[in-house]
Amino acid sequence: MKTTIDIPEQALADAMRYTQARSKREAVVIALEEFNRRRQMIELLRHAGTCDQLITPEALQAQRRQS
């Protein structure tokens, strides 16, 4: 998708340096992907330990032995 945005020069230069991108577009894409990945991890961590329907490793081993 093509779009026009005003990105501060220093922020873009930093993004290109940190991502080792060869183009401005590549730097922006990498930065967006990393941002989204981190937000998804935060969402997953919010749910950590909230599922009470998981079986213990011991129970799983017992089921495997019975099969």
C-alpha positions in Angstrom: 0.0 0.0 0.0 1.4 3.4 -0.9 1.0 6.3 1.4 2.7 9.5 2.2 3.8 10.3 5.7 6.1 12.8 7.4 8.7 10.9 9.4 11.2 12.9 11.5 14.6 12.6 9.8 16.5 11.5 12.9 13.9 8.8 13.8 14.2 7.4 10.3 18.0 7.5 10.3 18.0 5.7 13.7 15.6 3.1 12.4 17.8 2.5 9.3 20.9 2.2 11.5 19.3 -0.2 14.0 17.6 -2.4 11.4 20.5 -2.2 9.0 17.9 -1.6 6.3 19.1 -0.7 2.8 16.1 1.6 2.1 13.7 3.8 4.0 10.8 1.6 3.1 12.6 -1.5 4.5 13.4 0.3 7.7 9.8 1.3 8.2 8.5 -2.2 7.4 11.0 -3.8 9.8 10.1 -1.2 12.5 6.4 -1.8 12.1 6.8 -5.6 12.2 8.9 -5.4 15.3 6.4 -3.1 17.0 3.5 -5.4 16.2 5.5 -8.5 17.3 6.2 -6.8 20.7 2.6 -5.8 21.2 1.4 -9.3 20.4 3.8 -10.7 23.0 2.5 -8.2 25.5 -1.1 -9.4 24.8 0.0 -13.1 25.2 1.8 -12.3 28.5 -1.4 -10.8 29.8 -3.0 -14.2 29.5 -0.1 -16.2 31.0 -1.3 -18.5 33.8 -5.0 -17.7 33.3 -6.0 -21.0 31.7 -7.0 -23.6 34.3 -7.8 -26.3 31.8 -4.2 -27.3 31.0 -3.0 -30.6 32.3 0.2 -31.1 34.2 3.2 -32.7 32.6 2.7 -35.6 35.0 -0.9 -36.1 33.9 0.2 -36.0 30.3 2.9 -38.6 30.8 0.3 -40.9 32.6 -2.1 -40.5 29.6 0.7 -41.4 27.2 1.5 -44.5 29.2 -2.1 -45.7 29.1 -2.3 -45.3 25.3 
